[in-house]
């Protein structure tokens, strides 16, 4: 579970540079719990009883993490949706590459803006060469 959320947080950090969410209506769905944050700040994750999760980033942007086969909870239909598990990622920032490496999620990186020979970490070069 932690690996998936690390992967998703890394993905979202990349998305924040390129998109903004529209304001959405208040959620009508029932949340089961909120993620307890020990060190991180400026984001919240609320888990719904059906497996969906609502990620809220410090500036108010919200994203819905929706597992396969789960319908969008009532009141959250206008939010950008990230279907989980994430299987394909475009890595546009080499500074985020180590997040994928440390989360054990290099298999999700399918495309990159960095040429294979320009990667400094051998694991990243190998991941690009497998394609």
PyMOL commands that set and color helices and strands:
alter all, ss='L'
color gray80, all
select helices_A, chain A and resi 2-15+94-102+106-108+116-118+122-129
alter helices_A, ss='H'
color red, helices_A
select strands_A, chain A and resi 31-34+43-48+53-57+62-67+80-84+89-91+109-112
alter strands_A, ss='S'
color yellow, strands_A
deselect
rebuild
show_as cartoon
